[in-house]
Amino acid sequence: MYQIAETLKATKQFYFVECAFLEINQPDIAIGLTICQEAGAKQIVIVPYFLHLGSHVQRDLPNIISGWQKDNPTIKIIMGQHLGFSPLLVSLVQERIQEALDHNNEHKKG
């Protein structure tokens, strides 16, 4: 995720790019929103980095966002779609399968 964020930053298409996490890692979502606000954001677009539309995307994330927004009503927050399915993922999985097979075959030769 950090590599994707760095690549997005390098495009200079977006004013600011920040990673934030729902669980375990820091910054959490509320801190990530505050970081964006402190960087001068008046509008924040959140793209949930999830493949599946589960309870985190449907319930947890909206609850965190609405709680933060109650304390920061001047900041507009837009939540985009979660990553979900993309044909690009099929290609990536095929690539990973081939890498695993190639790696396995190299170890058999050695």
Secondary structure, DSSP 8 states (H G I E B T S, - for coil): -HHHHHHHHHHT-SS-----BSSSSSSBHHHHHHHHHHTT-SEEEE----SS--HIIIIIHHHHHHHHHHH-TTSEEEE-------HHHHHHHHHHHHHHHHHHHHHHH-
